[in-house]
Amino acid sequence: MSVPPWLSIPQGIGSCRNIASSWPWCGTATRWSVWLRWEWDESRKRRESQMESRFFRIKSRSLLSLKLQKKDSVVMTYVGDGGSSEGDFHEGLNLAGVQRAPVVFFLSNNQWAISTPRRVQSAAPSFALRAAGYGFPGVEVDGNDVLAVYSAASEAVERARAGEGPTLIESVTYRMSFHNTTDNPSLYEDPKQRDDASRRDPIDRVVKYLTRRGLWDEERDKETRASVRAEVDAALEKAAAFPVVTASQLFDHIYSELPERLRRQREELSSDGSQA
């Protein structure tokens, strides 16, 4: 699949040449372009984190309905270390704690909120400690240890199902790739950090463990990797086959009858050719 030009802009504040390939006009106004690029990045970061954390608040409310209906259900919901810095994340945890909702909050701490490092996101030594402020347990686990994560998650699910309320799990790991297609970690990441993290690769660790126990061999490894690759390729092809999203769809499924103000906005988008 081809990537739209606006998605291939390298991330970070830097010289104009870093963005010239995607912004041909960059050379005519370097300072303006870099400033605008920073503004675009910061806005994108805020939008991504806000969408992620607002889901927490919605999820906590839906979990309250499960409790009221006395259903034997537990929900596990996920957030990154960056999303946990948003206010909605804390509102969701607070509501879940007060209502003793059957939920497991799984926080994947990969040390980076796009280009923002873990050390400037919180003064607390562990994100898991935040749970105490909302009246339920927080657990920090080695996110590169598959069995440790499974054990912590299983215990948290059983707690929730037994009516003992939520658990916050902090899975400590490291992001080994870029955040998204606009990201360029070489602009802000210390290569030594990645080298150190590569020696703790969770897949390598679990493969070695299973091999020692006689549950894994080279043939099974090849079959599994080929099967996973085929599954991912099929999913990508299916996604690529979906109809192109248009700007006018922003107004769909919001109101039973579209207000006049929004109707005018939709007409303006259509008249500008943005619907195509």
PyMOL commands that set and color helices and strands:
alter all, ss='L'
color gray80, all
select helices_A, chain A and resi 5-7+16-18+24-28+30-68+83-85+87-99+118-120+127-134+146-161+185-187+191-198+202-212+218-240+247-251+260-271
alter helices_A, ss='H'
color red, helices_A
select strands_A, chain A and resi 75-80+103-109+112-113+116-117+138-142+167-172
alter strands_A, ss='S'
color yellow, strands_A
deselect
rebuild
show_as cartoon
